[in-house]
Amino acid sequence: MRVYLDNASTTPMHEEVIHKMTEIMRDIYGNPSSIHQHGRKAKSIIEQSRKTVAKIINASIGEVFFTSSATEAHNMILIKSVEDLGVQRIISSPTEHHCILHTLDHLHGCDTAMLSVDHEGTLDYTQLESLLKDSNKKTLVSIMHGNNEIGTMADVNRIGQLCHQYGARFHCDTVQTMGKYPIDVQQSKIHFLAGSAHKFHGPKGVGFVFISNENMLSPFIHGGAQERNMRAGTENLIGIAGLAVALEIANENMMAWREKVSTLRSEFKDGLDRFFDDIKYNGRQDDMFLHHVLSVSFPPGPKVDLLVMNLDIAGISASSGSACSAGIEEDSHVIQAIGHPPDRKTIRFSFSDMNTMEEIQYTIEKLKEMTKVKV
Ligand SMILES: Cc1ncc(COP(=O)(O)O)c(C=O)c1O
């Protein structure tokens, strides 16, 4: 049996998405910038895809642009909001994805302020409010909706409201929540966000950026007039069409899939609690967590050190909560930011609607065999 429990990293593609992409790959080969019929057909697929995305996030079609990834979209938002909108300060958090944190490291002419997070990765909203209140600097708040490593979610409506109250712009990394939770840019007062197709059963290498009309940015990539003059380069037509179908399917099945994934996650968690001593979970476990992510903190021990590798050998793909820095394996920046004890070992299991209960039971059995504790 081969079990894939690394769905926060990327997801398998949905059959319908593969079907749609194959059809387009075969039949629609015109360049979307060409004015002849072949080109017009390709262009209309892109515009239809834009309409689909815009509708789902409650934006207008002129506010959605396709990119190569969410990473590109986030780079664009951060770099261009400093250059074009005169943003002087960015408030963010130490648990953001590297595509935010490393971009912040490379920004010039802009201060950054990092919010504190507690041991579950929850932001200090009081600190956010006082930072917003205490300065007249033009500010962008860059906070993720759901954390990819520990699953803790932020209260986006509260952040949007605070930004609105104090005249700041709100940039939200919605990569882990797009297609899994309702996202309404008007209701949550979001000015910028990004999504990535491969996180919701779409293809890799395609994403999108939402830029609100009143905060329009200039292009990040220069050349042709593609993407309504906002991103040069011949469009990834097949990928864009795949993204839109995948998002549509995810959106339509949101509640049913969430229920299924929550049941798998609970079953897995119950199995761990039943069979293992001293298991802990990283991130919030109340109502503010991603239902597809379970970050497990195992007690120290020689068997635990090689757990991800041994799981792989047993046919189970999961992700470690560590990163290799200068040849030394250490907890990732997120796991460190929540003060996780360095002697314990984190493994992230992440689920999708394509997983089955048999896979969950198989994984628990294999973990029992590997660690041989309290059976
Ligand atoms: C929270 C979060 N933000 C951003 C990204 C980057 O997305 P992409 O793979 O499209 O560059 C990821 C992907 O791992 C992510 O999980």
Ligand as a Chemical Component Dictionary entry (heavy atoms), coordinates in Angstrom:
data_LIG
# 
_chem_comp.id                   LIG 
_chem_comp.type                 NON-POLYMER 
_chem_comp.pdbx_formal_charge   0 
_chem_comp.three_letter_code    LIG 
# 
loop_
_chem_comp_atom.comp_id 
_chem_comp_atom.atom_id 
_chem_comp_atom.alt_atom_id 
_chem_comp_atom.type_symbol 
_chem_comp_atom.charge 
_chem_comp_atom.model_Cartn_x 
_chem_comp_atom.model_Cartn_y 
_chem_comp_atom.model_Cartn_z 
_chem_comp_atom.pdbx_ordinal 
LIG C1 C1 C 0 1.150 28.949 2.981  1  
LIG C2 C2 C 0 1.855 28.891 1.676  2  
LIG N1 N1 N 0 2.162 30.025 1.037  3  
LIG C3 C3 C 0 2.782 30.019 -0.147 4  
LIG C4 C4 C 0 3.163 28.855 -0.765 5  
LIG C5 C5 C 0 3.853 28.891 -2.091 6  
LIG O1 O1 O 0 3.014 28.437 -3.122 7  
LIG P1 P1 P 0 3.596 28.007 -4.553 8  
LIG O2 O2 O 0 3.979 26.573 -4.459 9  
LIG O3 O3 O 0 2.480 28.239 -5.523 10 
LIG O4 O4 O 0 4.735 28.911 -4.843 11 
LIG C6 C6 C 0 2.892 27.636 -0.126 12 
LIG C7 C7 C 0 3.341 26.339 -0.718 13 
LIG O5 O5 O 0 3.873 25.497 -0.043 14 
LIG C8 C8 C 0 2.210 27.656 1.119  15 
LIG O6 O6 O 0 1.902 26.522 1.766  16 
# 
loop_
_chem_comp_bond.comp_id 
_chem_comp_bond.atom_id_1 
_chem_comp_bond.atom_id_2 
_chem_comp_bond.value_order 
_chem_comp_bond.pdbx_ordinal 
LIG C1 C2 SING 1  
LIG C2 N1 SING 2  
LIG C2 C8 DOUB 3  
LIG N1 C3 DOUB 4  
LIG C3 C4 SING 5  
LIG C4 C5 SING 6  
LIG C4 C6 DOUB 7  
LIG C5 O1 SING 8  
LIG O1 P1 SING 9  
LIG P1 O2 DOUB 10 
LIG P1 O3 SING 11 
LIG P1 O4 SING 12 
LIG C6 C7 SING 13 
LIG C6 C8 SING 14 
LIG C7 O5 DOUB 15 
LIG C8 O6 SING 16 
# 
